[in-house]
Amino acid sequence: MNNPVDFWDDRFASSDYAYGKEPNDFLKANTHYITGEKILCLAEGEGRNAVYLAKLGYEVTLVDFSSAALSKAKALA
């Protein structure tokens, strides 16, 4: 599988969340350093970090080229 989109779509195709639904521990421990109100989450995958930040009140935009991941991120939100 040489196409990265296919790789990540396959990785996120399961009904389970590949990295869980809870935000990354590093993000949780360092959120207090974030300044501003808008956050861009690149290569966000299934959305666990973006959803966490949105629940804290940030305006979050997430980007990922895996349509499977984006569908799961919407469901998680």
Number of C-alpha atoms within 10 A of each C-alpha: 7 6 7 11 15 15 13 17 17 14 15 22 17 12 8 10 19 13 13 11 16 13 16 13 9 8 14 13 9 9 11 8 8 11 9 8 10 14 16 12 16 12 13 19 28 28 29 20 22 26 22 19 20 16 12 10 11 17 14 18 14 18 16 18 16 22 17 21 26 20 15 20 22 11 10 14 13
